[in-house]
Amino acid sequence: MTSNRRNLIILFYTMVVIMLGFGMVIPILPFYIKSMGASGTALGALMATYAVMQFIFAPVWGSLSDRYGRRPILMVGILGNALAQLIFGLSTHLWMLFAARTLAGILSSATLPTAMAFIGDSTSERDRGGGMGMMGAAMGVGMLLGPGIAGFLATRWLALPFLPLRSPSWRCCWSLSSCPSPCLNLSGKRAAQKSRDPISKKCGCSFSVHWACCW
């Protein structure tokens, strides 16, 4: 197995784990809301909180990965998501749910832009679309499996689905720490200089530009 293929498999697994966490929340959140005596308004606010945090912080994490390298930002996103899911599962008050979803939105948003940036750094123009398609497929797999797993485990205890996420998250971090690709340790500018694609050499991958475009 080539180094680049192994890296793509690790990133695929990482995105599956992240989207598993998101998918698990969807069928269980209404039961949490009901047990705490909150309304549908609180349910909508919780879902919106996660999305807003993702919108705000994804470009920030992408910019940090340009500066400090892909590997540390991916590991922050994975471990932060696992911590947020654990807090969510053990929440006993509504404010704890909001804190957990806010933390999940802030930290899990580090994974997707950094994974996409790594694919842009390490693949040729011909293979880049396939690599990004793999990330999209990983998100779909996580969203497909998450609700089913959560529904099955929650029949015994509502918090149970969120406890096993710690194990795959640690496996992701171990895999990333042993990943041989030098691109994971390079800043965005240096990785772009090492890319085999002439377009990447000229353009690089600046997420600060993406964020500015939103405004």
DRENKOL-542629 format. One record per atom (N, C-alpha, C): atom name; chain; residue in three letters; x, y, z. Coordinates in steps of 0.1 Angstrom, whole numbers, plus 5000, padded with zeros to 4 digits. Example, Ala and Ser with C-alpha at 12.3 -4.5 7.8 and 13.67 -1.06 7.14 Angstrom:
# residues 2
atome:chaine:residu:x:y:z
N:A:ALA:5132:4943:5078
CA:A:ALA:5123:4955:5078
C:A:ALA:5132:4967:5078
N:A:SER:5128:4978:5071
CA:A:SER:5137:4989:5071
C:A:SER:5129:5000:5079
//
This chain:
# residues 215
atome:chaine:residu:x:y:z
N:A:MET:5008:4988:5000
CA:A:MET:5000:5000:5000
C:A:MET:5009:5012:5000
N:A:THR:5007:5022:4991
CA:A:THR:5015:5034:4990
C:A:THR:5012:5043:5002
N:A:SER:5021:5052:5005
CA:A:SER:5020:5061:5016
C:A:SER:5007:5070:5014
N:A:ASN:5006:5075:5002
CA:A:ASN:4995:5084:4999
C:A:ASN:4981:5077:5001
N:A:ARG:4980:5064:4996
CA:A:ARG:4968:5057:4998
C:A:ARG:4965:5055:5013
N:A:ARG:4975:5051:5020
CA:A:ARG:4973:5049:5035
C:A:ARG:4968:5062:5041
N:A:ASN:4974:5073:5038
CA:A:ASN:4969:5086:5043
C:A:ASN:4955:5089:5040
N:A:LEU:4950:5086:5028
CA:A:LEU:4936:5088:5024
C:A:LEU:4927:5079:5033
N:A:ILE:4932:5067:5035
CA:A:ILE:4923:5057:5043
C:A:ILE:4922:5063:5057
N:A:ILE:4933:5068:5063
CA:A:ILE:4933:5073:5077
C:A:ILE:4923:5085:5077
N:A:LEU:4924:5094:5067
CA:A:LEU:4915:5106:5067
C:A:LEU:4900:5101:5065
N:A:PHE:4898:5091:5057
CA:A:PHE:4885:5086:5055
C:A:PHE:4879:5081:5068
N:A:TYR:4887:5073:5075
CA:A:TYR:4883:5068:5089
C:A:TYR:4880:5080:5098
N:A:THR:4888:5090:5098
CA:A:THR:4887:5102:5106
C:A:THR:4873:5109:5104
N:A:MET:4870:5111:5091
CA:A:MET:4858:5118:5088
C:A:MET:4845:5109:5091
N:A:VAL:4847:5096:5090
CA:A:VAL:4836:5087:5094
C:A:VAL:4833:5089:5109
N:A:VAL:4843:5089:5117
CA:A:VAL:4842:5090:5131
C:A:VAL:4835:5104:5135
N:A:ILE:4840:5115:5128
CA:A:ILE:4834:5128:5131
C:A:ILE:4819:5128:5128
N:A:MET:4816:5123:5116
CA:A:MET:4802:5123:5112
C:A:MET:4793:5113:5119
N:A:LEU:4799:5103:5125
CA:A:LEU:4792:5094:5134
C:A:LEU:4787:5102:5146
N:A:GLY:4796:5110:5151
CA:A:GLY:4792:5118:5163
C:A:GLY:4781:5127:5160
N:A:PHE:4781:5133:5148
CA:A:PHE:4770:5142:5144
C:A:PHE:4757:5135:5142
N:A:GLY:4758:5123:5135
CA:A:GLY:4746:5116:5132
C:A:GLY:4740:5110:5144
N:A:MET:4748:5106:5154
CA:A:MET:4742:5100:5167
C:A:MET:4734:5110:5174
N:A:VAL:4737:5123:5173
CA:A:VAL:4730:5133:5181
C:A:VAL:4715:5135:5176
N:A:ILE:4713:5133:5163
CA:A:ILE:4701:5137:5157
C:A:ILE:4689:5129:5162
N:A:PRO:4689:5116:5164
CA:A:PRO:4677:5109:5169
C:A:PRO:4676:5110:5184
N:A:ILE:4686:5113:5191
CA:A:ILE:4686:5113:5206
C:A:ILE:4683:5127:5212
N:A:LEU:4686:5137:5204
CA:A:LEU:4685:5151:5210
C:A:LEU:4670:5154:5214
N:A:PRO:4660:5150:5206
CA:A:PRO:4646:5153:5211
C:A:PRO:4643:5147:5224
N:A:PHE:4648:5135:5227
CA:A:PHE:4646:5128:5240
C:A:PHE:4653:5136:5251
N:A:TYR:4665:5141:5249
CA:A:TYR:4671:5149:5259
C:A:TYR:4663:5161:5262
N:A:ILE:4659:5168:5251
CA:A:ILE:4651:5180:5253
C:A:ILE:4638:5177:5261
N:A:LYS:4632:5167:5258
CA:A:LYS:4619:5163:5265
C:A:LYS:4622:5160:5279
N:A:SER:4632:5153:5282
CA:A:SER:4636:5149:5296
C:A:SER:4639:5161:5305
N:A:MET:4643:5172:5298
CA:A:MET:4647:5184:5306
C:A:MET:4636:5195:5305
N:A:GLY:4624:5191:5300
CA:A:GLY:4613:5200:5300
C:A:GLY:4614:5212:5291
N:A:ALA:4623:5211:5281
CA:A:ALA:4624:5222:5271
C:A:ALA:4615:5220:5260
N:A:SER:4615:5230:5251
CA:A:SER:4605:5231:5240
C:A:SER:4613:5228:5227
N:A:GLY:4605:5228:5216
CA:A:GLY:4610:5227:5202
C:A:GLY:4619:5239:5199
N:A:THR:4617:5250:5205
CA:A:THR:4626:5262:5202
C:A:THR:4640:5259:5207
N:A:ALA:4641:5252:5219
CA:A:ALA:4654:5249:5224
C:A:ALA:4661:5239:5214
N:A:LEU:4653:5229:5209
CA:A:LEU:4659:5219:5200
C:A:LEU:4664:5226:5187
N:A:GLY:4657:5235:5182
CA:A:GLY:4661:5243:5170
C:A:GLY:4674:5251:5173
N:A:ALA:4674:5257:5185
CA:A:ALA:4685:5265:5189
C:A:ALA:4698:5257:5190
N:A:LEU:4697:5245:5196
CA:A:LEU:4708:5236:5197
C:A:LEU:4714:5232:5184
N:A:MET:4705:5229:5174
CA:A:MET:4710:5225:5161
C:A:MET:4716:5237:5154
N:A:ALA:4711:5249:5156
CA:A:ALA:4716:5261:5150
C:A:ALA:4730:5265:5156
N:A:THR:4731:5262:5169
CA:A:THR:4744:5266:5176
C:A:THR:4755:5258:5170
N:A:TYR:4753:5245:5167
CA:A:TYR:4764:5237:5161
C:A:TYR:4767:5243:5147
N:A:ALA:4757:5245:5139
CA:A:ALA:4760:5250:5126
C:A:ALA:4767:5264:5125
N:A:VAL:4763:5273:5134
CA:A:VAL:4769:5286:5135
C:A:VAL:4783:5285:5139
N:A:MET:4786:5277:5149
CA:A:MET:4800:5275:5153
C:A:MET:4809:5269:5142
N:A:GLN:4803:5260:5134
CA:A:GLN:4810:5254:5123
C:A:GLN:4813:5265:5112
N:A:PHE:4803:5274:5110
CA:A:PHE:4805:5284:5100
C:A:PHE:4816:5294:5104
N:A:ILE:4816:5297:5117
CA:A:ILE:4826:5307:5121
C:A:ILE:4840:5302:5122
N:A:PHE:4841:5290:5127
CA:A:PHE:4854:5285:5131
C:A:PHE:4861:5276:5120
N:A:ALA:4854:5271:5111
CA:A:ALA:4860:5263:5100
C:A:ALA:4871:5270:5093
N:A:PRO:4869:5283:5089
CA:A:PRO:4880:5290:5082
C:A:PRO:4891:5294:5091
N:A:VAL:4888:5295:5104
CA:A:VAL:4899:5298:5114
C:A:VAL:4908:5286:5115
N:A:TRP:4902:5274:5117
CA:A:TRP:4910:5262:5118
C:A:TRP:4918:5260:5105
N:A:GLY:4912:5262:5094
CA:A:GLY:4919:5260:5081
C:A:GLY:4931:5270:5080
N:A:SER:4929:5282:5084
CA:A:SER:4940:5291:5084
C:A:SER:4951:5287:5094
N:A:LEU:4948:5282:5105
CA:A:LEU:4958:5277:5115
C:A:LEU:4965:5265:5109
N:A:SER:4958:5256:5102
CA:A:SER:4965:5245:5095
C:A:SER:4974:5249:5085
N:A:ASP:4971:5261:5078
CA:A:ASP:4981:5266:5069
C:A:ASP:4994:5271:5076
N:A:ARG:4992:5275:5088
CA:A:ARG:5004:5281:5095
C:A:ARG:5011:5270:5103
N:A:TYR:5004:5261:5109
CA:A:TYR:5011:5252:5119
C:A:TYR:5011:5237:5114
N:A:GLY:5005:5234:5102
CA:A:GLY:5005:5221:5097
C:A:GLY:4992:5214:5099
N:A:ARG:4990:5203:5091
CA:A:ARG:4977:5196:5091
C:A:ARG:4975:5187:5103
N:A:ARG:4986:5180:5107
CA:A:ARG:4984:5170:5117
C:A:ARG:4979:5175:5131
N:A:PRO:4985:5185:5137
CA:A:PRO:4981:5190:5150
C:A:PRO:4966:5195:5150
N:A:ILE:4962:5201:5139
CA:A:ILE:4948:5207:5138
C:A:ILE:4938:5195:5137
N:A:LEU:4942:5185:5129
CA:A:LEU:4933:5173:5128
C:A:LEU:4932:5166:5142
N:A:MET:4942:5165:5149
CA:A:MET:4942:5159:5162
C:A:MET:4934:5167:5172
N:A:VAL:4935:5180:5171
CA:A:VAL:4926:5189:5180
C:A:VAL:4912:5186:5177
N:A:GLY:4908:5186:5164
CA:A:GLY:4894:5184:5160
C:A:GLY:4889:5170:5164
N:A:ILE:4897:5160:5163
CA:A:ILE:4892:5146:5167
C:A:ILE:4890:5145:5182
N:A:LEU:4900:5149:5190
CA:A:LEU:4899:5148:5204
C:A:LEU:4889:5157:5210
N:A:GLY:4888:5169:5204
CA:A:GLY:4878:5179:5209
C:A:GLY:4864:5174:5206
N:A:ASN:4862:5168:5195
CA:A:ASN:4849:5162:5192
C:A:ASN:4845:5151:5201
N:A:ALA:4855:5142:5204
CA:A:ALA:4852:5131:5214
C:A:ALA:4848:5137:5228
N:A:LEU:4856:5147:5232
CA:A:LEU:4852:5153:5245
C:A:LEU:4839:5160:5245
N:A:ALA:4835:5167:5234
CA:A:ALA:4822:5173:5233
C:A:ALA:4811:5163:5234
N:A:GLN:4813:5151:5227
CA:A:GLN:4803:5141:5227
C:A:GLN:4801:5135:5240
N:A:LEU:4812:5133:5248
CA:A:LEU:4811:5128:5261
C:A:LEU:4803:5137:5270
N:A:ILE:4806:5150:5269
CA:A:ILE:4799:5160:5277
C:A:ILE:4784:5160:5274
N:A:PHE:4781:5159:5261
CA:A:PHE:4767:5158:5257
C:A:PHE:4760:5146:5263
N:A:GLY:4766:5135:5262
CA:A:GLY:4760:5123:5267
C:A:GLY:4757:5123:5282
N:A:LEU:4766:5130:5290
CA:A:LEU:4764:5131:5304
C:A:LEU:4757:5143:5309
N:A:SER:4752:5151:5300
CA:A:SER:4745:5164:5304
C:A:SER:4732:5161:5312
N:A:THR:4730:5169:5322
CA:A:THR:4718:5168:5330
C:A:THR:4710:5181:5330
N:A:HIS:4715:5191:5324
CA:A:HIS:4708:5204:5323
C:A:HIS:4709:5210:5309
N:A:LEU:4700:5218:5306
CA:A:LEU:4699:5223:5292
C:A:LEU:4711:5231:5288
N:A:TRP:4717:5239:5298
CA:A:TRP:4729:5247:5295
C:A:TRP:4741:5238:5292
N:A:MET:4741:5226:5297
CA:A:MET:4752:5217:5294
C:A:MET:4751:5212:5280
N:A:LEU:4738:5210:5275
CA:A:LEU:4737:5206:5261
C:A:LEU:4742:5217:5252
N:A:PHE:4738:5230:5255
CA:A:PHE:4743:5241:5247
C:A:PHE:4758:5242:5247
N:A:ALA:4764:5239:5259
CA:A:ALA:4779:5240:5260
C:A:ALA:4785:5229:5252
N:A:ALA:4779:5217:5252
CA:A:ALA:4785:5206:5245
C:A:ALA:4784:5208:5230
N:A:ARG:4772:5213:5225
CA:A:ARG:4770:5215:5211
C:A:ARG:4779:5226:5206
N:A:THR:4781:5237:5214
CA:A:THR:4790:5248:5210
C:A:THR:4804:5243:5209
N:A:LEU:4809:5235:5219
CA:A:LEU:4822:5229:5219
C:A:LEU:4824:5220:5207
N:A:ALA:4814:5212:5204
CA:A:ALA:4815:5203:5192
C:A:ALA:4816:5210:5179
N:A:GLY:4808:5221:5178
CA:A:GLY:4809:5229:5166
C:A:GLY:4822:5236:5164
N:A:ILE:4828:5241:5175
CA:A:ILE:4840:5248:5174
C:A:ILE:4852:5238:5171
N:A:LEU:4852:5227:5177
CA:A:LEU:4864:5218:5176
C:A:LEU:4863:5208:5164
N:A:SER:4851:5203:5162
CA:A:SER:4850:5194:5151
C:A:SER:4851:5200:5137
N:A:SER:4849:5214:5137
CA:A:SER:4851:5221:5124
C:A:SER:4865:5221:5120
N:A:ALA:4874:5217:5128
CA:A:ALA:4888:5217:5124
C:A:ALA:4892:5205:5114
N:A:THR:4883:5195:5114
CA:A:THR:4887:5183:5106
C:A:THR:4884:5184:5091
N:A:LEU:4872:5188:5087
CA:A:LEU:4870:5188:5073
C:A:LEU:4878:5197:5064
N:A:PRO:4880:5210:5068
CA:A:PRO:4888:5219:5060
C:A:PRO:4903:5214:5060
N:A:THR:4907:5209:5071
CA:A:THR:4921:5205:5071
C:A:THR:4923:5192:5063
N:A:ALA:4914:5183:5064
CA:A:ALA:4915:5171:5055
C:A:ALA:4915:5174:5041
N:A:MET:4906:5183:5037
CA:A:MET:4905:5187:5023
C:A:MET:4918:5194:5018
N:A:ALA:4924:5202:5027
CA:A:ALA:4936:5209:5024
C:A:ALA:4948:5199:5023
N:A:PHE:4948:5189:5031
CA:A:PHE:4958:5179:5030
C:A:PHE:4957:5172:5016
N:A:ILE:4945:5169:5012
CA:A:ILE:4943:5162:4999
C:A:ILE:4948:5171:4988
N:A:GLY:4945:5184:4989
CA:A:GLY:4950:5194:4979
C:A:GLY:4965:5195:4979
N:A:ASP:4972:5193:4991
CA:A:ASP:4986:5194:4992
C:A:ASP:4993:5181:4986
N:A:SER:4987:5170:4988
CA:A:SER:4994:5157:4985
C:A:SER:4990:5149:4973
N:A:THR:4980:5154:4965
CA:A:THR:4976:5147:4953
C:A:THR:4978:5156:4941
N:A:SER:4979:5149:4930
CA:A:SER:4981:5156:4917
C:A:SER:4967:5161:4913
N:A:GLU:4967:5169:4902
CA:A:GLU:4955:5175:4897
C:A:GLU:4945:5163:4893
N:A:ARG:4951:5153:4887
CA:A:ARG:4943:5142:4882
C:A:ARG:4936:5134:4893
N:A:ASP:4943:5132:4904
CA:A:ASP:4937:5124:4915
C:A:ASP:4930:5132:4926
N:A:ARG:4930:5145:4925
CA:A:ARG:4925:5154:4935
C:A:ARG:4909:5152:4937
N:A:GLY:4902:5151:4926
CA:A:GLY:4888:5150:4927
C:A:GLY:4884:5137:4933
N:A:GLY:4891:5126:4930
CA:A:GLY:4889:5113:4937
C:A:GLY:4891:5113:4952
N:A:GLY:4902:5120:4956
CA:A:GLY:4904:5121:4970
C:A:GLY:4894:5129:4978
N:A:MET:4889:5140:4972
CA:A:MET:4879:5148:4978
C:A:MET:4865:5140:4978
N:A:GLY:4863:5133:4967
CA:A:GLY:4851:5124:4967
C:A:GLY:4851:5114:4978
N:A:MET:4863:5109:4982
CA:A:MET:4864:5099:4993
C:A:MET:4860:5106:5006
N:A:MET:4863:5119:5008
CA:A:MET:4859:5126:5020
C:A:MET:4844:5128:5020
N:A:GLY:4838:5131:5009
CA:A:GLY:4824:5132:5008
C:A:GLY:4817:5119:5011
N:A:ALA:4823:5108:5006
CA:A:ALA:4817:5095:5009
C:A:ALA:4818:5091:5024
N:A:ALA:4830:5095:5030
CA:A:ALA:4831:5092:5044
C:A:ALA:4821:5100:5052
N:A:MET:4818:5112:5049
CA:A:MET:4807:5119:5056
C:A:MET:4794:5112:5054
N:A:GLY:4791:5107:5042
CA:A:GLY:4779:5100:5040
C:A:GLY:4778:5087:5048
N:A:VAL:4789:5080:5049
CA:A:VAL:4789:5067:5057
C:A:VAL:4786:5071:5072
N:A:GLY:4793:5081:5077
CA:A:GLY:4791:5085:5091
C:A:GLY:4776:5089:5094
N:A:MET:4771:5097:5085
CA:A:MET:4757:5101:5086
C:A:MET:4747:5089:5085
N:A:LEU:4751:5079:5077
CA:A:LEU:4742:5068:5075
C:A:LEU:4742:5059:5087
N:A:LEU:4754:5056:5093
CA:A:LEU:4755:5047:5104
C:A:LEU:4752:5053:5118
N:A:GLY:4754:5066:5119
CA:A:GLY:4753:5073:5132
C:A:GLY:4739:5072:5138
N:A:PRO:4728:5076:5131
CA:A:PRO:4715:5075:5137
C:A:PRO:4711:5061:5141
N:A:GLY:4714:5051:5132
CA:A:GLY:4711:5037:5135
C:A:GLY:4718:5032:5148
N:A:ILE:4731:5034:5149
CA:A:ILE:4738:5030:5160
C:A:ILE:4733:5036:5173
N:A:ALA:4730:5049:5172
CA:A:ALA:4725:5057:5184
C:A:ALA:4712:5052:5188
N:A:GLY:4703:5049:5178
CA:A:GLY:4689:5044:5182
C:A:GLY:4690:5031:5189
N:A:PHE:4699:5022:5184
CA:A:PHE:4700:5009:5190
C:A:PHE:4706:5009:5204
N:A:LEU:4716:5017:5206
CA:A:LEU:4723:5018:5219
C:A:LEU:4714:5025:5229
N:A:ALA:4707:5035:5225
CA:A:ALA:4700:5044:5234
C:A:ALA:4688:5037:5240
N:A:THR:4684:5025:5235
CA:A:THR:4673:5018:5241
C:A:THR:4676:5014:5256
N:A:ARG:4689:5013:5259
CA:A:ARG:4693:5009:5272
C:A:ARG:4696:5022:5281
N:A:TRP:4703:5032:5275
CA:A:TRP:4706:5044:5282
C:A:TRP:4709:5055:5272
N:A:LEU:4703:5067:5274
CA:A:LEU:4705:5077:5264
C:A:LEU:4719:5081:5261
N:A:ALA:4727:5081:5272
CA:A:ALA:4741:5085:5271
C:A:ALA:4750:5074:5265
N:A:LEU:4746:5062:5264
CA:A:LEU:4754:5051:5260
C:A:LEU:4760:5053:5246
N:A:PRO:4753:5058:5236
CA:A:PRO:4759:5059:5222
C:A:PRO:4772:5068:5222
N:A:PHE:4773:5077:5231
CA:A:PHE:4784:5087:5231
C:A:PHE:4797:5082:5238
N:A:LEU:4796:5072:5246
CA:A:LEU:4807:5067:5253
C:A:LEU:4817:5060:5244
N:A:PRO:4813:5051:5235
CA:A:PRO:4822:5043:5227
C:A:PRO:4830:5052:5217
N:A:LEU:4825:5065:5214
CA:A:LEU:4832:5073:5205
C:A:LEU:4847:5076:5209
N:A:ARG:4849:5075:5222
CA:A:ARG:4863:5078:5226
C:A:ARG:4873:5069:5220
N:A:SER:4870:5056:5219
CA:A:SER:4879:5046:5214
C:A:SER:4883:5049:5199
N:A:PRO:4873:5050:5190
CA:A:PRO:4877:5053:5176
C:A:PRO:4884:5067:5175
N:A:SER:4881:5076:5183
CA:A:SER:4888:5089:5182
C:A:SER:4902:5088:5186
N:A:TRP:4905:5080:5197
CA:A:TRP:4919:5077:5200
C:A:TRP:4926:5070:5189
N:A:ARG:4919:5060:5183
CA:A:ARG:4926:5053:5172
C:A:ARG:4929:5062:5160
N:A:CYS:4920:5072:5157
CA:A:CYS:4923:5082:5147
C:A:CYS:4936:5090:5150
N:A:CYS:4937:5094:5163
CA:A:CYS:4948:5102:5167
C:A:CYS:4961:5094:5166
N:A:TRP:4960:5081:5170
CA:A:TRP:4972:5073:5169
C:A:TRP:4976:5071:5155
N:A:SER:4967:5069:5146
CA:A:SER:4970:5067:5132
C:A:SER:4976:5079:5126
N:A:LEU:4971:5091:5130
CA:A:LEU:4976:5103:5125
C:A:LEU:4990:5106:5130
N:A:SER:4993:5102:5142
CA:A:SER:5006:5104:5148
C:A:SER:5016:5096:5141
N:A:SER:5012:5084:5136
CA:A:SER:5022:5075:5129
C:A:SER:5021:5076:5114
N:A:CYS:5013:5086:5109
CA:A:CYS:5012:5088:5095
C:A:CYS:5025:5093:5089
N:A:PRO:5031:5086:5079
CA:A:PRO:5044:5090:5074
C:A:PRO:5044:5102:5065
N:A:SER:5033:5107:5061
CA:A:SER:5033:5118:5051
C:A:SER:5039:5131:5057
N:A:PRO:5049:5137:5050
CA:A:PRO:5055:5149:5055
C:A:PRO:5045:5161:5053
N:A:CYS:5036:5160:5044
CA:A:CYS:5026:5171:5042
C:A:CYS:5018:5174:5054
N:A:LEU:5016:5164:5063
CA:A:LEU:5008:5166:5075
C:A:LEU:5015:5175:5084
N:A:ASN:5028:5176:5083
CA:A:ASN:5036:5185:5092
C:A:ASN:5039:5198:5087
N:A:LEU:5037:5200:5074
CA:A:LEU:5040:5212:5067
C:A:LEU:5029:5223:5068
N:A:SER:5033:5235:5068
CA:A:SER:5024:5246:5067
C:A:SER:5018:5246:5053
N:A:GLY:5007:5253:5051
CA:A:GLY:5000:5253:5038
C:A:GLY:5009:5258:5027
N:A:LYS:5017:5268:5029
CA:A:LYS:5025:5274:5019
C:A:LYS:5036:5264:5015
N:A:ARG:5043:5258:5025
CA:A:ARG:5054:5249:5022
C:A:ARG:5049:5236:5015
N:A:ALA:5036:5232:5020
CA:A:ALA:5031:5220:5013
C:A:ALA:5027:5222:4999
N:A:ALA:5023:5234:4996
CA:A:ALA:5019:5238:4982
C:A:ALA:5032:5238:4974
N:A:GLN:5043:5243:4979
CA:A:GLN:5056:5243:4972
C:A:GLN:5061:5229:4969
N:A:LYS:5057:5219:4977
CA:A:LYS:5061:5205:4975
C:A:LYS:5051:5198:4966
N:A:SER:5040:5203:4963
CA:A:SER:5030:5196:4956
C:A:SER:5035:5194:4941
N:A:ARG:5030:5183:4936
CA:A:ARG:5034:5180:4922
C:A:ARG:5026:5188:4912
N:A:ASP:5015:5194:4916
CA:A:ASP:5006:5201:4907
C:A:ASP:5011:5216:4906
N:A:PRO:5014:5220:4894
CA:A:PRO:5019:5234:4892
C:A:PRO:5009:5244:4896
N:A:ILE:4996:5241:4895
CA:A:ILE:4986:5251:4900
C:A:ILE:4986:5253:4915
N:A:SER:4989:5242:4922
CA:A:SER:4990:5243:4937
C:A:SER:5002:5251:4941
N:A:LYS:5013:5250:4933
CA:A:LYS:5025:5257:4936
C:A:LYS:5022:5272:4935
N:A:LYS:5014:5276:4926
CA:A:LYS:5011:5290:4924
C:A:LYS:5001:5296:4934
N:A:CYS:4991:5288:4937
CA:A:CYS:4980:5293:4945
C:A:CYS:4981:5289:4959
N:A:GLY:4986:5278:4963
CA:A:GLY:4986:5273:4977
C:A:GLY:4972:5271:4982
N:A:CYS:4970:5273:4995
CA:A:CYS:4957:5270:5000
C:A:CYS:4954:5279:5012
N:A:SER:4949:5291:5010
CA:A:SER:4948:5301:5020
C:A:SER:4933:5302:5024
N:A:PHE:4930:5297:5036
CA:A:PHE:4916:5297:5041
C:A:PHE:4912:5311:5046
N:A:SER:4922:5320:5049
CA:A:SER:4918:5334:5052
C:A:SER:4911:5341:5040
N:A:VAL:4915:5337:5028
CA:A:VAL:4908:5342:5016
C:A:VAL:4894:5337:5016
N:A:HIS:4892:5324:5019
CA:A:HIS:4879:5319:5018
C:A:HIS:4870:5326:5028
N:A:TRP:4875:5328:5040
CA:A:TRP:4867:5335:5051
C:A:TRP:4863:5349:5046
N:A:ALA:4873:5356:5041
CA:A:ALA:4870:5370:5036
C:A:ALA:4859:5370:5025
N:A:CYS:4859:5360:5017
CA:A:CYS:4849:5359:5006
C:A:CYS:4835:5358:5012
N:A:CYS:4833:5353:5024
CA:A:CYS:4820:5352:5030
C:A:CYS:4814:5366:5033
N:A:TRP:4822:5375:5034
CA:A:TRP:4818:5389:5038
C:A:TRP:4820:5399:5027
//
